[in-house]
Amino acid sequence: ELGGRVVTVEPLGLDSAHRSVPRRRAPPGIDGRQVFLRGLSPEVDVNSLRWFFQSVGSLTHAAVFTDRETGKPKGTGKVEFETQELAQQAVQELDGKPLQGHQLTLRIMTQEGAAPLHQETKGRPVIDGRQVLVSGLSPETSPDQLGHFCEKVGRVNSTKIFTDRETGKPKGTGKVEFETVDMAQQAVTDLDGKQLDGNDLTLRIMSDAPLSRRAAGPRVPPAADGRQVFFGGLSPDTDAEALRVMCEPFGPITFATVFINRETEQSKCAGKVEFETREQAQAAAKDLNGRMLDGREVRVHVMDSTQPPPRRSLPDQDAQGATDPHCRVFIGSLPEEFTSDQLKELMQQAGEVEFARIFSTSAGVAGTVTMASADEAQRAITVLHDTFLLGKRIVVRLDAPPSERAPRPNLDSMVFVGGLSFDTSKMMLEKHFSQAGDILYASIFTDKETGRSRGSGKLEFSSPAAARQAVQLLNDSELDGRRLQVKLMEARPPQPAGGGGRTAPEPDARQLFFGALSPETTSDSLKQLCEDKIGSVRYATIFSDRETGKSKGAGRIEFETIEAASHALEELNGAELDGRAIVVRRMGEDRRGSNVRIPPDGRTVFFRGLSWDVGSEDLKIFASQVGEVTFANVFVDRETGKSKGAGKVQFASAELAEQAVAELSGRELYGREVYVRIMEAEPRPAATD
């Protein structure tokens, strides 16, 4: 030994030349004298192999396989003995023995298995029934561990863990090739559902039909004809290759894609796969709906324009086909990677849970559960609402429209803050409002995609009196050079006078609404127009979409006096700004009072009956099944910021809009049927008695 390592010393000469192990020597042929090694320590080299096998006999060749890119050992290698008998003896005596702390697996190399590496050879591998697709793998599982796990059934020729091309991280799926078809089928029978590294595995035979890939480059997918399968609720890390791998067992795939947001270049958490036949698509949708992919439970259905998708029969429906709405509970702001089983376990603190599911929304991960009774549902809301789960503050409420939900118990102690500078931090917000009273919680609303501030937030005080004090003291105050708007958070949309509850405040006569603005119009250019034509302006803003940040084509101006606002209404209604004839009216005034009307273009479609959890991005993805969507928006209540259950979508052409009405009306989105119609140029006249 030298330095803790066993060294080999030989005289240099012709007699020993044939036993040297040149680094670039091509391996000899496969004739039964070669033994394949798996499970090698990264520290093992050829000298260690020679020492390990000296008890059996001398070696004529030894190699430790390394990665061509990094030069690091792959954990596999090969040795060659002088005779076949010595090779067989080595397998019998040393298989399973440790070398430098790692248990080795040995087997004789044959012509059929001449490439038993854990990486497949270049070019498309043959799919002949011996290959098994394994999903549900832990990120920690290596090819060696997968191979050891599957060798319980029979001899494994090769294993592979699929990784993301961009990050190099495991995708949670892999492939195992057995020596025979019977072994592969036995593996599916014996190992499907078994655990490896704490994860339940799913095994299935890979299709014997060759995978047909399209040439690289952009491709416009064909119209939905029953061969296309839609995937929703995907993880942001899931790519098209992961969808291909998931769908390969059901037949040849002609197209696969994950929808990408053009502005942010990030995944929309939805995608599409096209098969060669309708039967393959139907089989995939039936088997994959509700399965886990990259830690998310995916929603899968066939895209077919000739008929609406069948309505799902959910386990939370009772014998009459309906569920008591007072038993259904919505849970929002759940942690990433949260599962349906974990949600069910959480809600069992309040009572018996009949059904639980997890889904993704534009606001993040959410879920719904059906409790055994209305009392248990109410208990879940009382016990779990506004509590912390894995560092996130969760929302628990009835799965019902805002008007039917119970008011939040602490809502009277909360205030909404608008007009914040994008540079204002949570700490600065708390410091500014601390003069009103003790603050329990503060939050800056941020964009989901970019993480940037939306210019608004909320605070929760220790008492309703402190919240009212904050409105009195700090409304119209300045923070970071911006004038703040502070108001109490409301439990429900304002109701008209005489209807009970809070009434909507009278609109300020100094404020005007500006519509039909160009997308290029900014708050500065709108303010400049008003100051040039009318006079001093106190405040100007352009309304923007909360999801995309793009202008909605409308804004608001507040003048110093009512007289200035009245003058602007007369002078600026119909005036031109950035190439557009703008519309001006009093804030709160019925838009039918406007003299400037925009002719219909037939491209805009109205959606109603939307789930309260559907965001603008979800609506856009849903409508994109028909064709290109240029704009999508879910209408929200101005006071509470909550969905009104309706929205609109603008398509690239009037033909696509008409197709959307024909194909999407009556379909389900997040478990609710939606109704679709072409938007009219003017509001419908009120019905008369």
C-alpha positions as CSV (number, residue, x, y, z in Angstrom):
1,E,0.0,0.0,0.0
2,L,1.0,3.6,-0.7
3,G,-1.0,6.5,0.6
4,G,-3.8,4.1,1.5
5,R,-4.0,2.7,-2.1
6,V,-2.8,-0.8,-3.3
7,V,-0.2,-0.3,-6.0
8,T,0.9,-2.7,-8.8
9,V,4.6,-2.9,-9.7
10,E,5.8,-4.7,-12.9
11,P,9.1,-4.7,-14.8
12,L,8.9,-2.7,-18.0
13,G,9.6,-5.0,-20.9
14,L,8.1,-6.9,-23.9
15,D,6.7,-9.6,-21.6
16,S,4.4,-7.2,-19.9
17,A,3.6,-4.9,-22.8
18,H,0.5,-6.8,-23.7
19,R,-1.0,-6.2,-20.3
20,S,-0.8,-2.5,-20.3
21,V,-4.0,-0.6,-20.5
22,P,-3.7,2.2,-23.1
23,R,-6.2,5.1,-22.6
24,R,-7.3,5.2,-26.2
25,R,-7.2,1.5,-27.1
26,A,-10.3,0.2,-28.8
27,P,-12.0,-2.5,-26.8
28,P,-11.6,-6.1,-28.2
29,G,-14.5,-8.1,-29.7
30,I,-17.3,-9.7,-27.5
31,D,-16.4,-13.4,-27.2
32,G,-17.5,-14.4,-23.6
33,R,-14.3,-13.2,-21.9
34,Q,-15.6,-9.7,-21.2
35,V,-17.4,-8.8,-17.9
36,F,-19.6,-5.7,-17.6
37,L,-19.4,-3.9,-14.3
38,R,-22.0,-1.6,-12.7
39,G,-22.0,0.3,-9.4
40,L,-18.4,1.5,-9.5
41,S,-17.3,4.2,-7.1
42,P,-16.2,7.5,-8.7
43,E,-12.8,6.9,-7.2
44,V,-12.2,3.5,-8.9
45,D,-9.6,3.4,-11.7
46,V,-8.2,0.6,-13.9
47,N,-5.5,-0.3,-11.3
48,S,-8.2,-0.7,-8.7
49,L,-10.0,-3.1,-11.0
50,R,-6.9,-5.1,-11.7
51,W,-6.3,-5.5,-7.9
52,F,-10.0,-6.4,-7.3
53,F,-10.0,-9.3,-9.9
54,Q,-6.5,-10.7,-9.2
55,S,-8.0,-13.4,-7.0
56,V,-9.7,-14.8,-10.1
57,G,-7.0,-14.3,-12.7
58,S,-5.1,-11.8,-14.8
59,L,-6.8,-9.3,-17.0
60,T,-6.0,-8.6,-20.6
61,H,-8.0,-5.4,-20.7
62,A,-9.8,-3.0,-18.2
63,A,-11.7,0.2,-18.6
64,V,-13.7,2.6,-16.5
65,F,-16.3,4.4,-18.7
66,T,-16.4,8.2,-18.4
67,D,-18.6,10.9,-19.8
68,R,-17.3,12.5,-23.0
69,E,-18.4,16.0,-22.0
70,T,-17.3,16.2,-18.4
71,G,-14.7,13.4,-18.2
72,K,-16.4,12.1,-15.0
73,P,-16.8,8.4,-14.3
74,K,-20.3,7.0,-15.2
75,G,-20.1,4.3,-12.5
76,T,-19.7,1.5,-15.0
77,G,-16.8,-0.3,-16.6
78,K,-15.5,-3.5,-18.3
79,V,-12.8,-6.1,-17.8
80,E,-11.5,-8.8,-20.1
81,F,-10.0,-12.2,-18.9
82,E,-7.7,-14.5,-20.7
83,T,-10.4,-17.3,-20.9
84,Q,-14.2,-17.5,-20.8
85,E,-13.9,-19.8,-17.7
86,L,-12.2,-17.0,-15.7
87,A,-14.9,-14.5,-16.7
88,Q,-17.7,-16.8,-15.6
89,Q,-15.8,-17.5,-12.3
90,A,-15.5,-13.8,-11.7
91,V,-19.2,-13.3,-12.1
92,Q,-20.0,-16.2,-9.7
93,E,-17.5,-15.2,-7.0
94,L,-17.6,-11.4,-7.1
95,D,-21.1,-10.3,-8.2
96,G,-22.6,-8.3,-5.3
97,K,-19.2,-7.9,-3.6
98,P,-18.1,-4.4,-2.4
99,L,-15.3,-2.3,-4.0
100,Q,-14.3,0.9,-2.2
101,G,-17.7,0.9,-0.4
102,H,-19.9,0.3,-3.4
103,Q,-21.7,-3.0,-4.2
104,L,-20.8,-4.2,-7.7
105,T,-23.1,-5.9,-10.3
106,L,-21.3,-8.2,-12.8
107,R,-22.5,-10.0,-15.9
108,I,-21.0,-11.6,-18.9
109,M,-21.2,-9.4,-22.0
110,T,-22.7,-10.9,-25.1
111,Q,-23.2,-9.8,-28.7
112,E,-26.9,-9.1,-28.1
113,G,-26.0,-6.9,-25.1
114,A,-22.7,-5.5,-26.3
115,A,-23.7,-2.0,-25.3
116,P,-25.1,-2.4,-21.8
117,L,-24.4,1.1,-20.7
118,H,-27.0,3.3,-18.9
119,Q,-27.0,5.7,-21.8
120,E,-28.5,4.6,-25.1
121,T,-26.5,4.7,-28.2
122,K,-27.0,7.6,-30.6
123,G,-30.0,7.4,-33.0
124,R,-33.5,6.2,-32.2
125,P,-33.6,3.1,-30.1
126,V,-35.5,0.1,-31.2
127,I,-38.9,-0.4,-29.5
128,D,-39.7,-4.1,-29.6
129,G,-41.7,-4.9,-26.5
130,R,-38.7,-5.3,-24.2
131,Q,-38.7,-1.6,-23.2
132,V,-40.7,-0.4,-20.1
133,L,-41.5,3.2,-19.4
134,V,-41.1,4.1,-15.7
135,S,-42.7,7.3,-14.3
136,G,-43.0,8.7,-10.8
137,L,-39.2,8.5,-10.2
138,S,-37.6,10.5,-7.4
139,P,-35.1,13.2,-8.5
140,E,-32.5,11.3,-6.5
141,T,-32.9,8.0,-8.3
142,S,-30.0,7.1,-10.5
143,P,-29.8,4.7,-13.5
144,D,-27.9,2.2,-11.4
145,Q,-30.6,2.3,-8.7
146,L,-33.3,1.8,-11.3
147,G,-31.4,-1.1,-12.8
148,H,-31.0,-2.8,-9.4
149,F,-34.7,-2.3,-8.7
150,C,-35.7,-3.9,-12.0
151,E,-33.2,-6.8,-11.8
152,K,-35.6,-8.5,-9.4
153,V,-37.5,-9.6,-12.4
154,G,-34.8,-10.5,-14.9
155,R,-31.7,-9.3,-16.7
156,V,-31.6,-5.6,-17.6
157,N,-29.8,-4.6,-20.8
158,S,-30.0,-0.8,-20.3
159,T,-31.6,1.9,-18.2
160,K,-32.0,5.6,-18.8
161,I,-33.3,8.5,-16.7
162,F,-34.8,11.3,-18.8
163,T,-33.5,14.8,-18.0
164,D,-34.5,18.3,-19.0
165,R,-32.4,19.6,-21.9
166,E,-32.1,23.1,-20.4
167,T,-31.4,22.4,-16.7
168,G,-30.2,18.8,-16.8
169,K,-32.5,17.9,-13.9
170,P,-34.4,14.6,-13.9
171,K,-37.9,14.7,-15.3
172,G,-39.1,11.9,-13.0
173,T,-39.4,9.3,-15.8
174,G,-37.1,6.7,-17.3
175,K,-36.8,3.7,-19.5
176,V,-35.6,0.1,-18.8
177,E,-34.8,-2.4,-21.5
178,F,-35.0,-6.1,-20.5
179,E,-33.4,-9.1,-22.2
180,T,-36.8,-10.5,-23.3
181,V,-40.4,-9.4,-23.9
182,D,-41.6,-11.8,-21.1
183,M,-39.3,-10.1,-18.6
184,A,-40.6,-6.7,-19.5
185,Q,-44.2,-7.9,-19.1
186,Q,-43.4,-9.5,-15.8
187,A,-41.8,-6.3,-14.6
188,V,-45.0,-4.4,-15.3
189,T,-47.0,-7.0,-13.4
190,D,-44.7,-7.3,-10.4
191,L,-43.3,-3.7,-10.0
192,D,-46.1,-1.4,-11.1
193,G,-47.2,0.6,-8.0
194,K,-44.1,-0.5,-6.0
195,Q,-41.9,2.1,-4.2
196,L,-38.4,3.2,-5.1
197,D,-36.7,6.0,-3.0
198,G,-40.0,6.7,-1.4
199,N,-42.0,7.2,-4.7
200,D,-44.7,5.1,-6.1
201,L,-43.7,4.0,-9.6
202,T,-45.9,3.5,-12.7
203,L,-44.6,1.0,-15.3
204,R,-46.0,0.2,-18.7
205,I,-44.8,-1.4,-21.9
206,M,-43.6,1.1,-24.5
207,S,-45.4,1.1,-27.8
208,D,-43.9,-1.1,-30.5
209,A,-44.7,1.5,-33.2
210,P,-41.8,3.9,-34.1
211,L,-42.2,7.4,-32.9
212,S,-42.8,9.8,-35.8
213,R,-41.1,13.1,-35.1
214,R,-41.6,16.2,-37.2
215,A,-38.7,18.2,-38.6
216,A,-37.5,20.9,-36.3
217,G,-38.9,24.4,-36.7
218,P,-42.2,26.1,-36.2
219,R,-45.3,24.2,-37.1
220,V,-48.9,25.4,-37.1
221,P,-51.0,22.6,-35.5
222,P,-54.0,21.4,-37.5
223,A,-57.6,22.0,-36.4
224,A,-59.0,19.8,-33.6
225,D,-60.2,16.6,-35.2
226,G,-60.2,14.2,-32.3
227,R,-56.5,13.2,-32.6
228,Q,-55.4,16.1,-30.3
229,V,-55.2,15.9,-26.5
230,F,-55.2,19.0,-24.3
231,F,-53.1,19.0,-21.1
232,G,-53.9,21.5,-18.3
233,G,-52.5,22.1,-14.9
234,L,-48.9,21.4,-16.0
235,S,-45.9,22.3,-13.9
236,P,-43.9,25.3,-15.2
237,D,-41.0,22.9,-15.5
238,T,-42.8,20.5,-17.9
239,D,-41.7,20.8,-21.5
240,A,-42.9,19.2,-24.8
241,E,-40.4,16.4,-24.4
242,A,-41.9,15.4,-21.1
243,L,-45.4,15.3,-22.7
244,R,-43.9,13.1,-25.5
245,V,-42.4,10.7,-23.0
246,M,-45.7,10.5,-21.1
247,C,-47.7,9.8,-24.2
248,E,-45.4,7.5,-26.1
249,P,-46.9,4.3,-24.7
250,F,-50.2,5.1,-26.4
251,G,-49.0,5.3,-30.0
252,P,-47.0,7.4,-32.5
253,I,-47.0,11.2,-31.8
254,T,-47.1,13.7,-34.7
255,F,-46.9,16.9,-32.7
256,A,-46.3,18.0,-29.1
257,T,-46.1,21.5,-27.6
258,V,-46.3,23.4,-24.3
259,F,-48.0,26.8,-24.7
260,I,-45.6,29.7,-24.0
261,N,-46.5,33.3,-23.0
262,R,-45.1,35.5,-25.7
263,E,-44.4,38.4,-23.4
264,T,-42.6,36.5,-20.6
265,E,-41.5,33.4,-22.6
266,Q,-42.6,31.3,-19.6
267,S,-44.9,28.3,-19.7
268,K,-48.7,28.8,-19.5
269,C,-48.9,25.4,-17.7
270,A,-50.9,23.9,-20.5
271,G,-50.0,22.0,-23.7
272,K,-51.2,19.8,-26.5
273,V,-50.2,16.4,-28.0
274,E,-51.4,15.1,-31.4
275,F,-51.6,11.3,-32.1
276,E,-51.9,9.5,-35.4
277,T,-55.4,8.2,-34.7
278,R,-58.4,9.2,-32.6
279,E,-58.4,5.9,-30.8
280,Q,-54.8,6.6,-29.5
281,A,-55.9,10.0,-28.3
282,Q,-58.9,8.7,-26.5
283,A,-56.9,6.0,-24.8
284,A,-54.3,8.6,-23.6
285,A,-56.9,11.0,-22.3
286,K,-58.8,8.3,-20.4
287,D,-55.6,6.9,-18.8
288,L,-53.7,10.1,-18.1
289,N,-56.4,12.4,-16.8
290,G,-55.6,13.0,-13.1
291,R,-52.1,11.4,-13.2
292,M,-49.1,13.2,-11.7
293,L,-46.4,14.8,-14.0
294,D,-43.5,16.7,-12.6
295,G,-45.3,16.9,-9.2
296,R,-48.6,18.2,-10.6
297,E,-52.0,16.5,-11.2
298,V,-52.7,17.1,-14.9
299,R,-56.1,17.5,-16.5
300,V,-56.4,15.8,-19.9
301,H,-59.2,15.7,-22.5
302,V,-59.5,15.1,-26.2
303,M,-59.8,18.2,-28.4
304,D,-62.6,17.5,-30.9
305,S,-64.5,20.3,-32.7
306,T,-67.2,17.9,-33.9
307,Q,-68.6,17.3,-30.4
308,P,-68.3,18.7,-26.9
309,P,-66.2,16.7,-24.4
310,P,-68.2,14.4,-22.2
311,R,-69.0,15.8,-18.8
312,R,-66.9,14.4,-16.0
313,S,-68.6,12.5,-13.3
314,L,-66.7,13.6,-10.3
315,P,-66.6,11.6,-7.0
316,D,-68.0,14.7,-5.2
317,Q,-71.3,14.4,-6.9
318,D,-74.1,12.8,-5.0
319,A,-76.7,10.3,-6.3
320,Q,-78.9,13.1,-7.7
321,G,-75.9,14.3,-9.8
322,A,-75.5,17.5,-7.8
323,T,-73.6,18.5,-4.7
324,D,-74.9,20.7,-1.8
325,P,-73.0,24.0,-2.5
326,H,-72.7,24.5,1.3
327,C,-70.5,21.4,1.5
328,R,-68.0,22.5,-1.2
329,V,-64.9,24.4,0.1
330,F,-62.3,26.3,-1.9
331,I,-58.7,26.5,-0.7
332,G,-56.4,29.0,-2.3
333,S,-52.7,30.0,-2.0
334,L,-51.6,26.4,-1.5
335,P,-47.9,25.6,-1.5
336,E,-46.3,24.4,-4.8
337,E,-46.1,20.6,-5.2
338,F,-49.1,20.2,-2.8
339,T,-51.0,17.0,-3.6
340,S,-54.7,16.0,-3.3
341,D,-53.9,13.5,-0.6
342,Q,-52.2,16.2,1.4
343,L,-55.2,18.5,0.9
344,K,-57.5,15.7,2.1
345,E,-55.4,15.1,5.2
346,L,-55.4,18.8,6.0
347,M,-59.2,19.2,5.7
348,Q,-59.8,16.1,7.8
349,Q,-59.0,18.3,10.8
350,A,-62.5,19.7,10.4
351,G,-64.4,16.6,9.6
352,E,-65.0,13.9,7.0
353,V,-63.8,14.6,3.5
354,E,-65.6,12.9,0.6
355,F,-63.5,14.3,-2.2
356,A,-60.4,16.5,-2.7
357,R,-58.6,17.7,-5.8
358,I,-55.7,20.1,-6.7
359,F,-55.5,22.3,-9.7
360,S,-53.5,25.2,-11.0
361,T,-54.9,28.7,-11.6
362,S,-53.4,32.0,-12.9
363,A,-52.9,32.9,-9.2
364,G,-51.1,29.7,-8.2
365,V,-52.0,26.3,-6.8
366,A,-55.6,25.9,-5.4
367,G,-58.0,23.1,-4.5
368,T,-61.6,22.1,-3.7
369,V,-62.9,19.6,-1.2
370,T,-66.4,18.2,-0.5
371,M,-67.1,17.9,3.2
372,A,-69.6,15.3,4.5
373,S,-71.9,18.1,5.8
374,A,-72.4,21.8,5.6
375,D,-71.5,22.1,9.3
376,E,-68.2,20.5,8.7
377,A,-67.5,22.8,5.7
378,Q,-68.2,25.8,7.9
379,R,-66.0,24.4,10.6
380,A,-63.1,24.0,8.1
381,I,-63.5,27.7,7.1
382,T,-63.5,28.8,10.8
383,V,-60.5,26.6,11.8
384,L,-58.3,26.8,8.7
385,H,-58.9,30.2,7.0
386,D,-56.0,32.6,7.2
387,T,-53.7,30.0,8.8
388,F,-50.2,29.3,7.6
389,L,-49.3,26.1,5.7
390,L,-45.7,25.5,4.9
391,G,-45.0,29.2,5.1
392,K,-48.0,30.3,3.0
393,R,-51.1,32.0,4.3
394,I,-54.0,30.0,2.9
395,V,-57.5,31.1,2.0
396,V,-60.4,28.8,2.9
397,R,-64.0,29.7,1.8
398,L,-67.1,28.2,0.3
399,D,-66.8,27.3,-3.3
400,A,-69.5,29.8,-4.3
401,P,-69.9,33.2,-6.0
402,P,-68.7,36.2,-3.9
403,S,-72.2,37.2,-3.1
404,E,-72.9,33.8,-1.5
405,R,-69.7,33.6,0.5
406,A,-69.6,34.3,4.2
407,P,-67.7,37.5,5.0
408,R,-64.1,37.1,6.1
409,P,-64.0,37.3,9.9
410,N,-61.1,39.9,9.9
411,L,-62.2,41.9,6.9
412,D,-63.3,45.0,8.9
413,S,-59.7,45.3,10.1
414,M,-58.2,45.3,6.6
415,V,-57.5,48.2,4.3
416,F,-56.7,48.3,0.6
417,V,-53.8,50.6,-0.5
418,G,-53.6,51.8,-4.1
419,G,-51.2,54.1,-6.0
420,L,-48.0,52.6,-4.5
421,S,-44.7,53.2,-6.1
422,F,-43.2,50.1,-7.7
423,D,-40.2,50.6,-5.5
424,T,-42.2,50.6,-2.2
425,S,-41.3,47.6,-0.1
426,K,-43.4,45.7,2.5
427,M,-41.3,47.2,5.3
428,M,-41.7,50.7,4.0
429,L,-45.5,50.2,3.7
430,E,-45.7,48.9,7.3
431,K,-43.6,51.8,8.6
432,H,-45.8,54.4,6.9
433,F,-49.1,52.9,8.3
434,S,-47.8,52.1,11.8
435,Q,-48.9,55.5,12.9
436,A,-52.5,54.3,12.6
437,G,-52.2,51.3,14.9
438,D,-50.7,47.9,15.4
439,I,-50.3,46.0,12.1
440,L,-50.8,42.2,12.0
441,Y,-50.1,41.6,8.3
442,A,-49.0,43.6,5.3
443,S,-48.7,42.5,1.6
444,I,-47.6,44.1,-1.7
445,F,-49.6,42.6,-4.6
446,T,-47.1,41.3,-7.2
447,D,-47.4,40.0,-10.8
448,K,-47.2,36.2,-10.8
449,E,-45.0,36.0,-13.9
450,T,-42.5,38.8,-13.2
451,G,-42.7,39.2,-9.5
452,R,-42.8,42.9,-9.8
453,S,-45.1,45.1,-7.7
454,R,-48.6,45.9,-9.1
455,G,-48.7,49.2,-7.3
456,S,-51.2,48.1,-4.7
457,G,-51.4,46.1,-1.5
458,K,-53.3,45.5,1.7
459,L,-52.8,45.7,5.5
460,E,-54.5,44.0,8.4
461,F,-54.7,45.9,11.7
462,S,-55.3,44.6,15.2
463,S,-58.8,46.2,15.3
464,P,-61.5,47.7,13.0
465,A,-60.9,51.0,14.7
466,A,-57.2,51.1,13.7
467,A,-58.2,50.3,10.1
468,R,-60.7,53.2,10.1
469,Q,-58.0,55.4,11.6
470,A,-55.6,54.5,8.7
471,V,-58.2,55.5,6.1
472,Q,-58.8,58.9,7.9
473,L,-55.1,59.7,8.5
474,L,-53.4,58.3,5.4
475,N,-55.8,58.4,2.5
476,D,-54.3,60.9,0.0
477,S,-51.0,60.8,1.9
478,E,-47.7,60.5,0.1
479,L,-45.2,57.6,0.1
480,D,-42.2,57.4,-2.1
481,G,-43.5,60.4,-4.1
482,R,-46.8,58.8,-4.9
483,R,-50.3,59.8,-3.5
484,L,-52.0,56.9,-1.9
485,Q,-55.6,55.8,-2.1
486,V,-56.6,54.0,1.2
487,K,-60.0,52.4,1.8
488,L,-61.5,49.7,3.9
489,M,-61.6,46.2,2.3
490,E,-65.2,45.2,1.5
491,A,-66.8,41.9,2.1
492,R,-69.0,42.0,-1.1
493,P,-69.5,44.3,-4.0
494,P,-71.3,47.6,-3.0
495,Q,-75.1,47.4,-3.2
496,P,-77.4,50.1,-4.3
497,A,-79.1,52.4,-1.8
498,G,-82.0,50.7,0.0
499,G,-80.5,47.2,-0.7
500,G,-78.9,47.0,2.7
501,G,-75.2,46.9,3.6
502,R,-72.7,49.4,2.4
503,T,-73.6,51.7,-0.5
504,A,-71.3,52.7,-3.2
505,P,-69.8,56.2,-2.7
506,E,-70.9,58.9,-5.0
507,P,-68.4,59.4,-7.9
508,D,-66.2,62.5,-7.6
509,A,-67.4,65.0,-10.2
510,R,-63.7,66.1,-10.7
511,Q,-62.9,62.6,-12.1
512,L,-63.4,61.7,-15.8
513,F,-63.2,58.4,-17.6
514,F,-61.2,58.3,-20.8
515,G,-61.8,55.4,-23.2
516,A,-60.9,54.2,-26.7
517,L,-57.2,55.1,-26.0
518,S,-54.4,53.8,-28.1
519,P,-52.2,51.1,-26.6
520,E,-49.3,53.6,-27.0
521,T,-51.0,56.2,-24.8
522,T,-49.4,56.6,-21.4
523,S,-50.5,58.3,-18.3
524,D,-48.0,61.1,-19.0
525,S,-49.3,61.7,-22.5
526,L,-52.9,61.7,-21.4
527,K,-52.1,64.1,-18.6
528,Q,-50.2,66.4,-21.0
529,L,-53.2,66.5,-23.3
530,C,-55.5,67.6,-20.5
531,E,-53.0,70.2,-19.1
532,D,-52.5,71.7,-22.6
533,K,-56.2,71.9,-23.4
534,I,-57.8,72.4,-20.0
535,G,-55.5,73.2,-17.1
536,S,-54.0,71.7,-13.9
537,V,-54.5,67.9,-13.4
538,R,-54.2,66.3,-9.9
539,Y,-53.9,62.7,-11.0
540,A,-53.7,60.6,-14.2
541,T,-53.6,56.8,-14.7
542,I,-54.0,54.2,-17.5
543,F,-55.8,51.0,-16.6
544,S,-53.7,47.9,-17.3
545,D,-54.4,44.2,-17.4
546,R,-53.3,42.6,-14.1
547,E,-52.0,39.5,-15.9
548,T,-50.1,41.0,-18.8
549,G,-49.5,44.6,-17.7
550,K,-50.7,45.9,-21.1
551,S,-53.0,48.9,-21.4
552,K,-56.8,48.2,-21.4
553,G,-57.3,51.2,-23.7
554,A,-58.9,53.3,-20.9
555,G,-57.8,55.6,-18.0
556,R,-58.9,58.2,-15.5
557,I,-58.1,61.8,-14.9
558,E,-58.8,63.9,-11.8
559,F,-58.9,67.7,-12.2
560,E,-58.4,70.4,-9.6
561,T,-62.0,71.6,-9.8
562,I,-65.4,70.4,-11.0
563,E,-65.5,73.3,-13.5
564,A,-62.3,72.1,-15.1
565,A,-63.7,68.6,-15.4
566,S,-66.9,69.9,-17.0
567,H,-64.8,71.9,-19.5
568,A,-62.7,68.8,-20.4
569,L,-65.9,66.8,-21.0
570,E,-67.1,69.3,-23.5
571,E,-63.7,69.9,-25.2
572,L,-62.1,66.5,-25.2
573,N,-64.9,64.0,-26.0
574,G,-64.1,62.9,-29.5
575,A,-60.7,64.6,-29.6
576,E,-57.8,62.8,-31.2
577,L,-54.9,61.4,-29.2
578,D,-52.2,59.1,-30.6
579,G,-54.3,58.6,-33.7
580,R,-57.5,57.6,-31.9
581,A,-60.8,59.5,-31.3
582,I,-61.1,59.2,-27.5
583,V,-64.3,58.8,-25.4
584,V,-64.7,61.0,-22.3
585,R,-67.4,60.7,-19.7
586,R,-68.0,61.2,-16.0
587,M,-66.7,58.4,-13.8
588,G,-69.7,56.1,-12.9
589,E,-71.8,57.4,-15.9
590,D,-73.5,54.8,-18.1
591,R,-71.4,54.3,-21.1
592,R,-74.4,54.6,-23.3
593,G,-74.3,58.3,-22.7
594,S,-71.2,58.6,-24.9
595,N,-71.5,60.2,-28.3
596,V,-68.6,58.3,-29.8
597,R,-69.2,54.6,-30.6
598,I,-66.9,52.0,-31.9
599,P,-68.3,49.9,-34.7
600,P,-68.3,46.1,-34.0
601,D,-65.6,44.0,-35.7
602,G,-67.1,40.6,-34.9
603,R,-63.8,39.3,-33.4
604,T,-64.7,39.7,-29.7
605,V,-66.5,37.0,-27.8
606,F,-68.3,37.2,-24.4
607,F,-67.9,34.3,-21.9
608,R,-70.2,33.9,-18.9
609,G,-70.6,31.1,-16.3
610,L,-66.8,31.1,-15.5
611,S,-65.5,29.6,-12.4
612,W,-64.4,32.1,-9.8
613,D,-60.9,30.6,-10.0
614,V,-60.5,31.2,-13.8
615,G,-58.0,34.0,-14.5
616,S,-57.4,35.9,-17.8
617,E,-54.5,33.6,-18.7
618,D,-56.7,30.5,-18.1
619,L,-59.4,31.9,-20.3
620,K,-56.9,32.7,-23.0
621,I,-55.5,29.1,-23.0
622,F,-59.1,27.7,-23.1
623,A,-60.0,29.9,-26.1
624,S,-56.7,29.1,-27.9
625,Q,-58.1,25.6,-28.7
626,V,-60.0,27.3,-31.6
627,G,-57.2,29.6,-32.9
628,E,-55.0,32.6,-32.3
629,V,-56.2,34.9,-29.4
630,T,-55.0,38.5,-29.4
631,F,-56.6,39.5,-26.0
632,A,-58.4,37.9,-23.1
633,N,-59.7,39.4,-19.9
634,V,-61.8,38.2,-17.0
635,F,-64.0,40.9,-15.5
636,V,-63.3,41.7,-11.9
637,D,-65.1,43.8,-9.3
638,R,-63.4,47.1,-8.9
639,E,-63.8,47.2,-5.2
640,T,-62.9,43.7,-4.2
641,G,-60.7,42.6,-7.2
642,K,-62.7,39.3,-7.4
643,S,-63.9,37.7,-10.6
644,K,-67.4,38.5,-11.8
645,G,-67.7,35.1,-13.4
646,A,-67.6,36.5,-16.9
647,G,-65.0,37.8,-19.4
648,K,-64.2,38.5,-23.1
649,V,-61.8,37.2,-25.7
650,Q,-60.7,38.8,-28.9
651,F,-59.6,36.5,-31.7
652,A,-57.4,37.2,-34.7
653,S,-60.4,37.0,-37.1
654,A,-64.2,37.2,-37.0
655,E,-64.3,33.6,-38.4
656,L,-62.4,32.3,-35.4
657,A,-64.8,34.2,-33.1
658,E,-67.8,32.5,-34.8
659,Q,-66.0,29.1,-34.5
660,A,-65.5,29.7,-30.8
661,V,-69.2,30.3,-30.2
662,A,-70.0,27.1,-32.0
663,E,-67.3,24.9,-30.4
664,L,-66.8,26.3,-26.9
665,S,-70.3,27.1,-25.7
666,G,-71.4,24.4,-23.3
667,R,-68.0,23.1,-22.6
668,E,-66.5,22.8,-19.2
669,L,-63.7,25.0,-17.8
670,Y,-62.6,24.2,-14.2
671,G,-65.7,22.1,-13.7
672,R,-68.3,24.6,-14.9
673,E,-70.1,24.9,-18.2
674,V,-69.4,28.2,-20.0
675,Y,-71.7,30.1,-22.4
676,V,-70.3,32.0,-25.3
677,R,-71.7,34.6,-27.7
678,I,-70.4,37.4,-30.0
679,M,-70.1,40.7,-28.1
680,E,-72.4,43.4,-29.4
681,A,-71.3,46.9,-30.3
682,E,-73.8,48.5,-27.8
683,P,-75.3,47.3,-24.6
684,R,-78.6,45.6,-24.9
685,P,-81.5,47.9,-24.0
686,A,-83.0,47.3,-20.6
687,A,-86.1,45.1,-20.7
688,T,-89.4,47.0,-20.2
689,D,-92.4,45.8,-18.3
